[in-house]
Amino acid sequence: MAGCGLLPARIKSGETTVTGVKDAGKPATIAKSEAGVAVALPEGSKVTVTKYEAIPATPSSPAQPAREVTEISPAGPTNYLKTESKTDASTGTIDTSVATHRIDVAERRWLLWAAIGLGVAGVVVRSMVPAWPSLSNGLLLGGALAFASWKLAEIPTWIWGVALGVVALMALGYKRAEWDADHDGTPDFLQKKP
């Protein structure tokens, strides 16, 4: 289910669990390393470990890196064991292109509503005004272009507006043909009839 994106991705290694970020660009990682030293030391031996912090450079002295000094004073033969375990975990980084796409889709949401509205209007006009098929076809085409503009970022959002303009001109052309019944190029109501 983590592969579906329903649950956050998790990595587990022993006692360590890392939960990845949503929309990961760089995935979450776990890196474990272990090291150790075993030395025979007698009973009563003294082991002193001194850690020094890094010292930044000053005008009078150079910078000194952080270091660790181990002093062993053995009293006779016995065992000394030193082990180190290191775990580096990263939750990964967010892929900003996914977030940018999500924002872009949210900004173009109105195109989806326009596509649905134009599609419904096209179906209604087709059933109520069958004499003007170009109007319903144009509304359906405008709805399809609005949907494509919403879905595909490569299609400019203004294309569906151009389609609506073409539909309006086609509807005006049909209306003009109705006004000019004698087909002489002038609407009948502008002509004086004898």
C-alpha positions as CSV (number, residue, x, y, z in Angstrom):
1,M,0.0,0.0,0.0
2,A,3.0,2.3,0.5
3,G,3.6,2.0,-3.2
4,C,0.1,3.4,-4.0
5,G,0.8,6.5,-2.0
6,L,-1.9,5.8,0.5
7,L,0.6,5.3,3.3
8,P,4.0,7.0,3.7
9,A,7.0,4.9,2.7
10,R,9.0,3.4,5.6
11,I,12.4,1.8,5.8
12,K,13.2,-0.3,8.8
13,S,16.6,-1.7,9.8
14,G,16.9,-3.3,13.2
15,E,15.6,-0.8,15.7
16,T,15.7,2.1,13.3
17,T,12.7,3.2,11.2
18,V,12.7,6.0,8.7
19,T,9.5,7.4,7.2
20,G,10.0,9.1,3.9
21,V,8.5,12.4,2.8
22,K,5.5,12.7,0.5
23,D,6.4,13.3,-3.1
24,A,10.0,12.3,-2.6
25,G,12.6,13.4,-5.1
26,K,15.4,11.7,-3.2
27,P,14.3,8.5,-1.4
28,A,14.7,7.9,2.3
29,T,17.9,6.0,3.3
30,I,19.4,4.2,6.2
31,A,23.2,3.5,6.4
32,K,24.6,1.6,9.3
33,S,28.2,0.9,10.1
34,E,30.0,-0.9,12.9
35,A,33.6,-1.0,13.9
36,G,35.5,-2.4,16.9
37,V,38.9,-3.1,18.5
38,A,39.7,-5.8,20.9
39,V,42.9,-5.6,23.1
40,A,43.9,-8.0,26.0
41,L,44.3,-5.9,29.2
42,P,45.0,-7.1,32.7
43,E,42.6,-6.5,35.6
44,G,42.9,-3.0,37.1
45,S,44.1,-1.4,33.9
46,K,43.1,2.2,33.3
47,V,41.5,3.4,30.0
48,T,41.0,7.1,29.5
49,V,39.2,8.5,26.5
50,T,39.4,12.3,26.0
51,K,37.4,14.0,23.3
52,Y,38.5,17.4,22.0
53,E,36.1,19.7,20.1
54,A,37.1,21.4,16.9
55,I,38.8,24.8,17.4
56,P,38.2,27.5,14.7
57,A,41.2,29.4,13.4
58,T,42.2,32.6,15.0
59,P,44.7,35.2,13.9
60,S,47.3,33.8,16.3
61,S,46.6,30.1,15.9
62,P,45.5,27.7,13.1
63,A,42.3,25.7,13.2
64,Q,42.4,22.3,15.0
65,P,40.0,19.5,14.0
66,A,38.0,17.6,16.5
67,R,39.9,14.6,17.9
68,E,39.7,11.7,20.4
69,V,42.6,10.5,22.5
70,T,42.6,7.1,24.1
71,E,45.1,6.3,26.9
72,I,45.5,2.7,28.1
73,S,47.5,1.9,31.2
74,P,47.6,-1.9,31.4
75,A,48.2,-3.7,34.8
76,G,48.5,-7.2,33.3
77,P,47.0,-9.4,30.6
78,T,43.1,-9.1,30.2
79,N,40.7,-8.1,27.4
80,Y,39.8,-4.7,26.2
81,L,36.9,-4.4,23.6
82,K,35.8,-1.2,21.9
83,T,33.0,-1.2,19.4
84,E,31.4,1.6,17.5
85,S,28.0,1.6,15.8
86,K,26.9,4.4,13.6
87,T,23.5,4.9,11.9
88,D,22.9,7.6,9.3
89,A,19.2,8.1,8.3
90,S,17.6,10.5,5.9
91,T,14.0,11.0,5.2
92,G,14.8,12.1,1.7
93,T,13.9,15.3,-0.1
94,I,10.7,16.6,-1.6
95,D,10.4,16.6,-5.3
96,T,9.4,20.2,-6.0
97,S,8.2,19.4,-9.5
98,V,5.3,17.3,-8.1
99,A,4.3,20.2,-5.7
100,T,4.6,22.7,-8.6
101,H,2.4,20.5,-10.7
102,R,-0.2,20.2,-7.9
103,I,-0.3,24.0,-7.5
104,D,-0.6,24.4,-11.3
105,V,-3.5,21.9,-11.4
106,A,-5.2,23.7,-8.5
107,E,-4.9,27.1,-10.4
108,R,-6.5,25.6,-13.5
109,R,-9.4,23.9,-11.7
110,W,-11.8,26.5,-13.1
111,L,-11.2,25.0,-16.6
112,L,-12.6,21.6,-15.3
113,W,-15.7,23.4,-14.1
114,A,-16.0,25.2,-17.5
115,A,-15.6,21.9,-19.3
116,I,-18.4,20.3,-17.3
117,G,-20.6,23.3,-17.8
118,L,-20.0,23.4,-21.5
119,G,-20.6,19.7,-21.9
120,V,-23.9,19.9,-20.0
121,A,-24.9,23.0,-22.0
122,G,-24.1,21.2,-25.3
123,V,-26.2,18.2,-24.4
124,V,-29.1,20.5,-23.3
125,V,-28.9,22.7,-26.4
126,R,-28.7,19.6,-28.7
127,S,-32.0,18.3,-27.3
128,M,-33.8,21.6,-27.0
129,V,-32.6,23.4,-30.2
130,P,-32.0,20.6,-32.8
131,A,-32.3,23.2,-35.6
132,W,-28.9,24.7,-34.6
133,P,-26.5,21.7,-34.4
134,S,-23.5,24.0,-34.7
135,L,-24.3,25.6,-31.4
136,S,-24.5,22.3,-29.5
137,N,-21.4,20.9,-31.4
138,G,-19.5,24.1,-30.6
139,L,-20.4,23.9,-26.9
140,L,-19.3,20.3,-26.8
141,L,-16.1,21.1,-28.6
142,G,-15.4,24.0,-26.2
143,G,-16.0,21.6,-23.3
144,A,-13.5,19.1,-24.8
145,L,-10.9,21.9,-25.3
146,A,-11.5,23.2,-21.8
147,F,-11.0,19.7,-20.4
148,A,-7.9,19.3,-22.4
149,S,-6.5,22.6,-21.2
150,W,-7.2,21.6,-17.7
151,K,-5.6,18.2,-18.1
152,L,-2.6,19.0,-20.2
153,A,-0.4,21.9,-19.3
154,E,1.0,22.1,-22.8
155,I,-2.3,23.3,-24.3
156,P,-2.9,27.0,-23.6
157,T,-6.0,27.9,-21.6
158,W,-7.2,30.5,-24.1
159,I,-7.9,27.9,-26.8
160,W,-11.3,27.0,-25.4
161,G,-12.2,30.7,-25.4
162,V,-11.4,30.8,-29.1
163,A,-13.6,27.8,-29.7
164,L,-16.5,29.6,-27.9
165,G,-16.0,32.6,-30.1
166,V,-16.1,30.4,-33.3
167,V,-19.3,28.8,-31.9
168,A,-20.9,32.3,-31.4
169,L,-20.0,33.3,-34.9
170,M,-21.5,30.1,-36.3
171,A,-24.7,30.6,-34.3
172,L,-24.8,34.2,-35.6
173,G,-24.4,33.0,-39.1
174,Y,-27.3,30.5,-38.7
175,K,-29.5,33.3,-37.3
176,R,-28.6,35.6,-40.1
177,A,-29.6,33.0,-42.6
178,E,-33.0,32.8,-40.9
179,W,-33.3,36.6,-41.0
180,D,-32.6,36.5,-44.8
181,A,-35.3,34.1,-46.1
182,D,-35.0,35.4,-49.7
183,H,-31.2,34.9,-49.7
184,D,-30.4,38.3,-51.2
185,G,-27.7,39.1,-48.6
186,T,-29.8,41.6,-46.6
187,P,-31.9,40.7,-43.6
188,D,-35.6,40.8,-44.5
189,F,-36.6,43.2,-41.7
190,L,-34.2,45.8,-43.2
191,Q,-35.8,45.6,-46.6
192,K,-39.0,47.5,-47.6
193,K,-41.5,45.0,-48.9
194,P,-43.9,46.3,-51.6
